[in-house]
Every structure is written in C-alpha cells, then in structure tokens.
Amino acid sequence: LGDVFVNDAFGTAHRSHASNVGISEAMKAEGKQAAAGYLLEKEIKFLGNAVDSPKHPFVAILGGAKVSDKIGVINHLLGKADKVIVGGGMTYTFYAAKGIKTGDSLVEKDKIDVAKKILDKAGDKIVLPIDNVVADKFDNDANTKVVEGDIDDGWMALDIGPKSVEEFKNVLKDAKTVVWNGPMGVFEKPNFAKGTLEVGKFLGTLNDATTIVGGGDSTAAVKQLGVADQLTHISTGGGASLTYLEGKTLPGIAAISEK
C-alpha cells in the first residue's frame, strides 16, 4: 500500500472503519508506519489534555436534547470537572428528577432515575438553568414567556432564560479550561438560539482559559457569532469528541503506531 499511512480524519476516529483502522492495521502488518496527521494530532492534544490533565477550574458545558446521549460523558466528567453546566432539552429530565414541573417540555421518562443518580453523585457540581424561555408550541413564531421554576402544562421550554445565562457566565468567568458540547436550546430556530449564542459569545471573552468546542450546533454557534478565532480549539468531530469526553478509546487513534 505504501511506506507510510497518515490518518487525519478525526470525525470517524470513534468508528472502526476500513478507511482508518483497516489501512493502519494492514500497514503495521507489513512493518510500515501509520501516523497521525496535524489535525488529528491537534484533536488528541487539546481534547486529550482537557480531559486528562485540565487546568482548574475546569468547567464542562453539556447541551443537547437527550440525557441518554450524554450519560457516559456526564459521569466521566463529574470525576474531572469542577462544574458541569447542563442546558438544552436534557435539562428537563433533570428537572423531573428534582420534582420540578416540566409542562410539555422534552423529558426522557425512562431516564429520570438515571438523572436522579447523577444528581445524587454530583452534589453541587451540576449547574442547571434557573429560568427558561417557554413556548406554547414547537414553532419559531410561537407565543413565549420566561418562567422560573415550574413550567405549566401547555408550555414547553425551548431555551435557557436570561438569569440562567448570567448564572452560567458567573460559573465560567474564572475557568481555566472549558469544554462545550451541545446547544442550550432549539438553536436551529432563531427565537430560541439566544442562550446558545450568549454562551458562545462569552466563551470568546475568556482570554486566560483553554476553550474547546466540540460538535455540531456548538460549532455552528461560534462560527455564526464570528468568535471562532477567539477560542483555543474547535473540534471537527461531533461523535468522536463525545466519545473522547466519555474517556473511551477511539479505534481510529488506537490503531496508529506513531502519534
């Protein structure tokens, strides 16, 4: 196949594919080298250091729709981070676990017990939104209001509220390492993107911190704001960065002989 194989694809590093693991193994079987390219090296350096040897205070910001997608990440980071900020749809499964009314908000009923266990384990490490932008339907042009605490039936939370934004900024202001994965609300609808954009904007002001953004909507937010160049690292792999944050081995990286 050649003398050296350079893998620079972090986006598929969490999968065991012919294009990464297959070629690496075939090269090594021939006594040849499989090496990491510059991009892959950068991902290993920043994400690896952030999780394995972060400068403290270390704050993780986790958003997105479902607790089930982030259970492994939350559990792993609780042992590493000083604070874990939770936003997005998974907030309301945690609300349900705390006995806060969630109205018509997204709740994974089969994960409420898991959320309770995480909260018990976390103590005061987990920071939940204190207010929410709620809407009477899942629509950009729905009627909205900001509520603290209980959410009434007929209303669904679609973004974090202004007090939550300030609370999150307060937690982040002294951070030395920040890892952000997942939006704070329904980012694809402009009227519910403010929480995500405010968090992204604030990250751009943290001059003394290592700021790492990984995955989809978070990356889109910092690019939309034009603060991407003010952040330390923007990961190119959503699923791969999540797997890394869970502390799992990535097959595409493990197969490389010269990192």
Residue frames as qw, qx, qy, qz and C-alpha x, y, z in Angstrom:
[[0.000, 0.882, 0.472, 0.000, 0.00, 0.00, 0.00],
 [0.168, 0.886, -0.145, 0.408, 2.93, 2.34, 0.53],
 [0.522, 0.198, -0.578, 0.596, 5.52, 3.14, 3.17],
 [0.036, -0.141, -0.541, 0.828, 3.55, 5.46, 5.47],
 [0.162, -0.632, -0.666, -0.361, -0.18, 5.95, 6.07],
 [0.056, 0.014, -0.336, 0.940, -1.15, 9.34, 7.54],
 [0.170, -0.623, -0.756, -0.108, -4.61, 9.44, 9.08],
 [0.067, 0.046, -0.172, 0.982, -6.02, 12.94, 9.52],
 [0.442, -0.393, -0.504, -0.630, -9.70, 12.05, 9.93],
 [0.064, -0.082, 0.717, -0.690, -10.83, 12.73, 13.50],
 [0.589, -0.001, -0.013, -0.808, -14.51, 12.75, 12.53],
 [0.883, 0.021, -0.368, -0.292, -14.51, 8.96, 12.06],
 [0.210, 0.477, -0.770, 0.367, -11.94, 8.13, 14.76],
 [0.515, -0.186, 0.606, -0.577, -14.66, 6.74, 17.04],
 [0.905, 0.244, 0.105, -0.332, -15.55, 4.12, 14.43],
 [0.525, -0.340, 0.721, 0.298, -13.57, 1.08, 13.38],
 [0.679, 0.659, 0.081, -0.314, -13.64, 1.54, 9.59],
 [0.864, 0.238, 0.224, 0.384, -11.64, 0.18, 6.68],
 [0.366, 0.828, 0.008, 0.425, -10.53, 3.74, 5.87],
 [0.183, -0.830, 0.395, -0.348, -8.81, 4.28, 9.23],
 [0.692, -0.437, 0.556, -0.143, -8.32, 1.11, 11.31],
 [0.927, 0.289, 0.236, 0.023, -8.21, -1.23, 8.29],
 [0.578, 0.735, -0.214, 0.282, -5.41, 0.59, 6.48],
 [0.240, -0.778, 0.500, -0.294, -3.48, 1.21, 9.73],
 [0.820, -0.272, 0.492, -0.112, -3.55, -2.49, 10.62],
 [0.880, 0.441, 0.119, 0.131, -2.59, -3.54, 7.10],
 [0.318, 0.835, -0.339, 0.295, 0.37, -1.13, 7.10],
 [0.428, -0.660, 0.557, -0.267, 1.59, -2.27, 10.52],
 [0.938, -0.011, 0.343, -0.054, 1.31, -5.92, 9.45],
 [0.766, 0.572, -0.029, 0.293, 3.80, -5.07, 6.67],
 [0.675, -0.301, -0.119, 0.663, 6.15, -3.42, 9.18],
 [0.219, 0.489, 0.201, 0.820, 5.22, 0.04, 7.87],
 [0.098, -0.175, -0.470, 0.860, 4.07, 3.13, 9.78],
 [0.114, -0.721, -0.589, -0.347, 0.60, 4.51, 10.43],
 [0.305, -0.094, -0.301, 0.899, 0.87, 8.08, 11.70],
 [0.034, 0.797, 0.528, -0.293, -1.44, 10.86, 12.86],
 [0.349, 0.584, 0.238, 0.693, -1.72, 13.96, 10.68],
 [0.148, 0.195, -0.276, 0.929, -1.61, 17.53, 12.04],
 [0.515, -0.376, -0.155, -0.755, -5.36, 17.83, 12.55],
 [0.837, -0.289, -0.460, -0.066, -5.60, 14.51, 14.38],
 [0.559, 0.041, -0.463, 0.687, -2.59, 15.46, 16.48],
 [0.106, -0.312, 0.137, -0.934, -4.30, 18.74, 17.43],
 [0.709, -0.378, -0.287, -0.522, -7.51, 16.95, 18.45],
 [0.809, -0.180, -0.496, 0.259, -5.55, 14.46, 20.58],
 [0.368, 0.167, -0.357, 0.842, -3.60, 17.30, 22.19],
 [0.241, -0.298, 0.107, -0.917, -6.49, 19.60, 23.09],
 [0.775, -0.311, -0.248, -0.492, -9.29, 17.15, 23.85],
 [0.804, -0.053, -0.532, 0.260, -6.93, 14.70, 25.50],
 [0.310, 0.168, -0.442, 0.825, -5.31, 17.33, 27.72],
 [0.402, -0.369, -0.005, -0.838, -8.65, 18.89, 28.59],
 [0.855, -0.303, -0.262, -0.331, -9.99, 15.60, 29.90],
 [0.869, -0.059, -0.388, 0.301, -6.82, 14.01, 31.29],
 [0.544, -0.273, -0.266, 0.748, -4.88, 16.95, 32.73],
 [0.073, 0.826, 0.339, 0.444, -7.01, 20.11, 32.67],
 [0.186, 0.176, -0.357, 0.898, -6.05, 23.37, 34.31],
 [0.247, -0.634, -0.724, 0.113, -8.55, 24.13, 37.06],
 [0.589, 0.235, 0.585, -0.506, -11.17, 25.44, 37.47],
 [0.006, 0.023, -0.847, -0.532, -12.39, 23.10, 34.71],
 [0.509, 0.332, 0.398, -0.687, -15.97, 23.69, 33.54],
 [0.145, 0.132, 0.873, 0.446, -17.82, 21.43, 31.10],
 [0.468, 0.294, 0.127, -0.824, -20.91, 22.74, 29.30],
 [0.131, 0.091, 0.955, 0.251, -23.19, 19.99, 28.03],
 [0.497, 0.285, 0.111, -0.812, -26.31, 20.64, 25.99],
 [0.246, 0.072, -0.866, -0.430, -28.47, 18.77, 23.52],
 [0.634, -0.244, -0.301, -0.670, -31.80, 17.04, 23.58],
 [0.895, -0.242, -0.318, -0.198, -31.29, 13.78, 25.43],
 [0.512, -0.675, 0.505, -0.166, -29.71, 12.71, 28.70],
 [0.951, 0.021, 0.305, 0.035, -29.30, 9.23, 27.18],
 [0.688, 0.657, -0.098, 0.292, -26.79, 10.64, 24.64],
 [0.162, 0.753, -0.386, 0.508, -24.65, 12.22, 27.36],
 [0.828, -0.544, -0.008, -0.131, -24.85, 9.86, 30.39],
 [0.894, 0.000, -0.062, 0.444, -21.34, 8.50, 29.79],
 [0.361, 0.567, -0.085, 0.736, -19.91, 11.98, 29.25],
 [0.412, -0.748, 0.054, -0.517, -21.56, 13.43, 32.37],
 [0.903, -0.429, -0.013, 0.029, -20.43, 10.52, 34.57],
 [0.799, 0.160, -0.066, 0.576, -16.87, 10.70, 33.26],
 [0.229, 0.604, -0.061, 0.761, -16.58, 14.48, 33.55],
 [0.575, -0.756, -0.095, -0.297, -18.03, 14.61, 37.07],
 [0.866, -0.363, -0.011, 0.342, -14.79, 12.99, 38.20],
 [0.617, 0.177, 0.124, 0.757, -12.69, 15.55, 36.33],
 [0.070, 0.612, 0.210, 0.759, -14.55, 18.87, 36.21],
 [0.070, -0.071, -0.532, 0.841, -15.19, 21.42, 38.94],
 [0.465, 0.387, 0.364, -0.708, -18.60, 22.27, 37.47],
 [0.191, 0.191, 0.840, 0.472, -20.80, 20.72, 34.78],
 [0.348, 0.316, 0.101, -0.877, -23.28, 23.16, 33.25],
 [0.281, 0.293, 0.898, 0.170, -26.34, 21.42, 31.76],
 [0.334, 0.403, 0.001, -0.852, -28.55, 23.06, 29.11],
 [0.340, 0.130, -0.734, -0.574, -30.77, 22.07, 26.21],
 [0.728, -0.208, -0.372, -0.537, -33.57, 19.52, 26.20],
 [0.659, -0.069, -0.712, 0.233, -31.88, 17.16, 28.64],
 [0.056, -0.287, 0.417, -0.861, -32.33, 19.81, 31.36],
 [0.619, -0.230, -0.009, -0.751, -35.97, 18.82, 31.80],
 [0.828, -0.099, -0.553, 0.001, -35.26, 15.18, 32.58],
 [0.403, 0.076, -0.564, 0.717, -33.11, 16.55, 35.42],
 [0.336, -0.256, 0.121, -0.898, -35.96, 18.90, 36.38],
 [0.803, -0.216, -0.364, -0.420, -38.30, 15.90, 36.57],
 [0.709, -0.009, -0.609, 0.356, -35.74, 14.10, 38.74],
 [0.173, 0.084, -0.448, 0.873, -35.77, 17.09, 41.12],
 [0.002, 0.574, 0.769, -0.281, -39.57, 17.22, 41.20],
 [0.092, 0.430, -0.050, -0.897, -39.83, 20.44, 39.17],
 [0.624, 0.556, 0.497, -0.233, -42.86, 20.57, 36.84],
 [0.353, -0.228, 0.584, 0.694, -41.84, 20.35, 33.18],
 [0.506, 0.522, 0.057, -0.684, -45.13, 21.06, 31.35],
 [0.878, 0.446, 0.138, -0.107, -44.89, 19.83, 27.76],
 [0.054, 0.802, -0.580, -0.134, -41.06, 20.02, 27.68],
 [0.756, 0.310, -0.575, -0.042, -38.96, 17.14, 26.40],
 [0.513, -0.533, 0.593, -0.317, -38.48, 14.57, 29.18],
 [0.555, 0.217, -0.796, -0.107, -37.00, 11.08, 28.85],
 [0.731, -0.468, 0.091, -0.488, -39.26, 9.36, 31.37],
 [0.978, -0.073, -0.171, 0.097, -37.19, 6.16, 31.34],
 [0.605, 0.331, -0.321, 0.649, -34.06, 8.18, 32.28],
 [0.344, -0.800, 0.027, -0.490, -35.47, 10.07, 35.30],
 [0.869, -0.488, 0.027, 0.078, -33.98, 7.53, 37.72],
 [0.769, 0.196, 0.002, 0.609, -30.61, 7.81, 35.96],
 [0.116, 0.716, -0.007, 0.688, -30.81, 11.60, 36.25],
 [0.634, -0.733, 0.003, -0.246, -31.57, 11.26, 39.99],
 [0.906, -0.240, 0.022, 0.349, -28.49, 9.08, 40.48],
 [0.546, 0.445, 0.013, 0.709, -26.33, 11.58, 38.57],
 [0.184, -0.793, 0.004, -0.581, -27.64, 14.45, 40.72],
 [0.803, -0.595, 0.004, -0.033, -27.01, 12.49, 43.93],
 [0.854, -0.014, 0.047, 0.518, -23.47, 11.70, 42.80],
 [0.414, 0.593, 0.087, 0.685, -22.76, 15.23, 41.57],
 [0.352, -0.534, -0.400, 0.657, -23.64, 17.21, 44.67],
 [0.129, 0.863, 0.153, -0.464, -23.30, 20.89, 43.76],
 [0.387, -0.262, 0.583, 0.665, -21.15, 20.18, 40.68],
 [0.223, 0.454, 0.721, 0.472, -24.09, 20.18, 38.25],
 [0.078, 0.361, 0.151, -0.917, -25.45, 23.62, 37.36],
 [0.241, 0.519, 0.792, 0.214, -28.97, 23.61, 35.89],
 [0.004, 0.420, 0.253, 0.871, -30.82, 26.56, 34.30],
 [0.015, -0.299, -0.652, 0.696, -32.81, 28.63, 36.81],
 [0.463, 0.556, 0.255, -0.642, -35.19, 30.11, 34.23],
 [0.424, 0.123, 0.790, 0.425, -36.36, 29.09, 30.78],
 [0.351, 0.256, -0.250, -0.865, -37.91, 30.55, 27.65],
 [0.382, 0.231, 0.887, -0.120, -41.15, 28.58, 27.21],
 [0.273, 0.129, -0.460, -0.835, -43.43, 28.42, 24.19],
 [0.677, 0.134, 0.438, -0.576, -47.00, 27.25, 23.60],
 [0.923, 0.345, 0.160, -0.061, -45.89, 25.17, 20.59],
 [0.670, -0.285, 0.431, 0.533, -42.75, 23.91, 18.89],
 [0.462, 0.734, 0.356, 0.348, -42.59, 26.77, 16.42],
 [0.450, 0.093, -0.071, 0.885, -40.28, 29.74, 15.90],
 [0.148, -0.373, -0.141, -0.905, -43.28, 32.09, 15.94],
 [0.490, -0.497, -0.715, 0.046, -44.98, 30.57, 19.00],
 [0.340, -0.850, 0.017, -0.402, -46.11, 32.69, 21.95],
 [0.680, 0.114, -0.530, 0.494, -43.28, 32.81, 24.50],
 [0.395, -0.853, 0.093, -0.327, -42.55, 33.88, 28.07],
 [0.377, 0.414, -0.707, 0.431, -39.75, 33.46, 30.58],
 [0.764, -0.541, -0.124, -0.330, -40.52, 31.38, 33.67],
 [0.029, 0.518, -0.771, 0.369, -38.55, 30.39, 36.75],
 [0.405, -0.110, 0.808, -0.414, -39.08, 27.01, 38.35],
 [0.508, 0.300, 0.798, -0.120, -42.21, 25.04, 37.44],
 [0.139, 0.130, -0.549, -0.814, -43.39, 25.00, 33.82],
 [0.598, 0.217, 0.417, -0.649, -47.16, 24.89, 33.36],
 [0.549, 0.279, 0.773, 0.153, -48.97, 22.34, 31.20],
 [0.455, 0.823, 0.340, 0.009, -49.39, 23.55, 27.64],
 [0.120, 0.940, -0.315, -0.040, -45.94, 25.19, 27.65],
 [0.948, 0.030, 0.009, 0.318, -42.58, 23.73, 26.64],
 [0.336, -0.811, 0.272, 0.394, -39.10, 25.01, 27.43],
 [0.800, 0.547, 0.132, 0.209, -37.11, 25.70, 24.26],
 [0.471, 0.583, -0.282, 0.599, -34.19, 27.81, 25.53],
 [0.497, -0.366, -0.489, 0.616, -32.50, 28.91, 28.74],
 [0.056, -0.938, -0.325, -0.106, -33.63, 32.25, 30.16],
 [0.249, 0.819, -0.217, 0.468, -31.65, 35.47, 30.88],
 [0.554, -0.712, 0.356, -0.244, -31.00, 34.64, 34.57],
 [0.955, -0.061, 0.245, 0.154, -29.55, 31.25, 33.53],
 [0.635, 0.648, -0.067, 0.416, -27.26, 32.98, 31.02],
 [0.093, -0.837, 0.328, -0.428, -25.93, 35.24, 33.79],
 [0.808, -0.464, 0.337, -0.135, -25.56, 32.29, 36.19],
 [0.933, 0.214, 0.131, 0.260, -23.63, 30.30, 33.58],
 [0.396, 0.773, -0.190, 0.458, -21.37, 33.30, 32.86],
 [0.430, -0.768, 0.342, -0.329, -20.69, 33.59, 36.59],
 [0.924, -0.222, 0.305, 0.055, -19.62, 29.93, 36.74],
 [0.823, 0.429, 0.122, 0.351, -17.44, 30.34, 33.63],
 [0.125, 0.974, -0.107, 0.159, -15.73, 33.63, 34.39],
 [0.344, -0.759, 0.553, -0.019, -12.82, 32.19, 36.40],
 [0.965, 0.094, 0.246, 0.013, -12.47, 28.96, 34.41],
 [0.186, -0.660, 0.608, 0.400, -9.06, 27.93, 33.10],
 [0.035, -0.055, 0.908, 0.415, -10.37, 25.04, 30.96],
 [0.592, 0.307, 0.316, -0.674, -13.79, 24.92, 29.26],
 [0.078, 0.014, 0.903, 0.422, -15.17, 22.14, 27.09],
 [0.500, 0.309, 0.233, -0.775, -18.51, 22.82, 25.39],
 [0.023, -0.031, -0.914, -0.405, -20.62, 20.20, 23.61],
 [0.047, -0.533, -0.838, -0.108, -24.25, 20.79, 22.64],
 [0.055, -0.479, -0.183, -0.857, -26.67, 23.72, 22.38],
 [0.053, 0.062, 0.619, -0.782, -28.57, 25.40, 25.23],
 [0.521, 0.407, 0.406, -0.631, -31.88, 25.40, 23.35],
 [0.700, 0.484, 0.514, 0.106, -33.53, 24.76, 20.00],
 [0.311, -0.526, 0.287, 0.738, -30.67, 26.50, 18.23],
 [0.284, 0.201, 0.706, 0.617, -31.99, 25.87, 14.73],
 [0.024, -0.817, -0.530, -0.226, -34.97, 28.17, 15.46],
 [0.314, 0.485, -0.144, 0.804, -33.71, 31.80, 15.68],
 [0.422, -0.671, 0.002, -0.609, -36.06, 32.81, 18.52],
 [0.871, -0.481, 0.061, -0.080, -34.65, 30.02, 20.71],
 [0.805, 0.335, -0.197, 0.448, -30.97, 30.40, 19.80],
 [0.060, -0.888, 0.186, -0.415, -30.16, 33.26, 22.19],
 [0.755, -0.600, 0.260, -0.049, -28.97, 31.12, 25.13],
 [0.900, 0.092, 0.210, 0.369, -26.56, 29.17, 22.91],
 [0.462, 0.708, 0.028, 0.534, -25.28, 32.34, 21.24],
 [0.315, -0.882, 0.173, -0.304, -24.80, 34.16, 24.58],
 [0.852, -0.418, 0.277, 0.152, -22.73, 31.27, 25.95],
 [0.793, 0.336, 0.194, 0.469, -20.63, 31.18, 22.76],
 [0.179, 0.869, -0.029, 0.461, -20.08, 34.95, 22.86],
 [0.533, -0.799, 0.235, -0.150, -18.96, 34.80, 26.49],
 [0.918, -0.136, 0.223, 0.297, -16.51, 31.96, 25.79],
 [0.601, 0.610, 0.078, 0.510, -14.85, 34.27, 23.28],
 [0.112, -0.894, 0.160, -0.402, -14.03, 36.73, 26.11],
 [0.830, -0.533, 0.158, 0.053, -12.17, 34.20, 28.30],
 [0.406, 0.812, -0.415, 0.057, -8.60, 35.20, 27.46],
 [0.144, -0.595, 0.758, -0.225, -6.83, 33.13, 30.13],
 [0.768, -0.029, 0.568, -0.295, -8.73, 29.90, 29.52],
 [0.035, -0.138, 0.882, 0.449, -8.29, 26.96, 27.17],
 [0.597, 0.312, 0.308, -0.672, -11.67, 26.91, 25.40],
 [0.066, -0.107, 0.920, 0.372, -12.65, 23.85, 23.40],
 [0.648, 0.261, 0.153, -0.699, -15.85, 23.47, 21.38],
 [0.115, -0.139, 0.951, 0.251, -16.88, 20.06, 20.08],
 [0.198, 0.350, 0.915, 0.033, -19.76, 19.10, 17.87],
 [0.119, 0.590, 0.727, 0.330, -22.49, 20.31, 15.55],
 [0.087, -0.890, -0.376, -0.243, -24.59, 23.15, 16.93],
 [0.508, -0.752, 0.009, 0.420, -21.93, 24.47, 19.33],
 [0.511, -0.109, 0.427, 0.738, -19.50, 24.77, 16.42],
 [0.177, 0.631, 0.546, 0.521, -22.20, 26.39, 14.26],
 [0.277, -0.907, -0.307, 0.084, -22.93, 28.89, 17.04],
 [0.476, -0.639, 0.161, 0.583, -19.34, 30.11, 17.46],
 [0.408, 0.129, 0.539, 0.726, -18.93, 30.38, 13.70],
 [0.023, 0.779, 0.541, 0.316, -22.20, 32.32, 13.40],
 [0.362, -0.892, -0.153, 0.226, -21.00, 34.71, 16.11],
 [0.497, 0.772, -0.222, 0.329, -17.61, 35.18, 14.50],
 [0.438, -0.776, 0.414, -0.188, -15.80, 34.23, 17.73],
 [0.992, 0.082, -0.053, 0.080, -14.27, 31.01, 16.39],
 [0.607, 0.520, -0.317, 0.510, -10.82, 32.61, 16.15],
 [0.241, -0.674, 0.382, -0.584, -11.02, 33.69, 19.82],
 [0.902, -0.312, 0.183, -0.235, -11.35, 30.08, 21.00],
 [0.353, -0.582, 0.714, 0.162, -8.47, 27.67, 21.55],
 [0.062, -0.127, 0.936, 0.323, -9.83, 24.73, 19.59],
 [0.711, 0.206, 0.090, -0.666, -12.93, 23.82, 17.61],
 [0.481, -0.133, 0.863, 0.078, -13.22, 20.07, 17.20],
 [0.367, 0.258, -0.564, -0.694, -14.02, 18.68, 13.78],
 [0.397, -0.097, -0.897, -0.168, -15.75, 15.57, 15.14],
 [0.567, -0.412, 0.052, -0.711, -19.09, 15.62, 16.96],
 [0.948, -0.206, -0.164, -0.179, -19.44, 11.92, 17.74],
 [0.754, 0.229, -0.405, 0.464, -15.69, 11.46, 18.06],
 [0.048, 0.480, -0.391, 0.784, -15.30, 14.33, 20.53],
 [0.729, -0.411, 0.049, -0.546, -18.20, 12.95, 22.60],
 [0.955, -0.040, -0.280, 0.086, -16.54, 9.53, 22.72],
 [0.489, 0.383, -0.415, 0.665, -13.29, 11.21, 23.78],
 [0.273, -0.496, 0.268, -0.779, -15.12, 13.12, 26.54],
 [0.891, -0.304, -0.099, -0.321, -16.52, 9.82, 27.80],
 [0.383, -0.647, 0.658, -0.037, -12.96, 8.63, 28.35],
 [0.921, 0.167, 0.349, -0.051, -13.32, 5.85, 25.81],
 [0.437, -0.313, 0.611, 0.581, -10.68, 4.57, 23.40],
 [0.573, 0.657, -0.039, -0.488, -11.16, 5.74, 19.82],
 [0.893, 0.087, 0.401, 0.184, -10.33, 2.87, 17.43],
 [0.586, 0.769, 0.040, 0.253, -9.04, 5.20, 14.71],
 [0.072, -0.879, 0.408, -0.237, -6.48, 6.67, 17.13],
 [0.763, -0.421, 0.486, -0.063, -5.62, 3.41, 18.88],
 [0.906, 0.309, 0.248, 0.149, -4.68, 1.85, 15.50],
 [0.383, 0.872, -0.222, 0.209, -1.99, 4.46, 14.84],
 [0.868, -0.119, -0.227, 0.426, 1.59, 3.47, 15.66],
 [0.437, 0.024, -0.109, 0.892, 3.20, 6.94, 15.61],
 [0.099, -0.859, -0.503, -0.003, 1.07, 9.57, 17.39]]
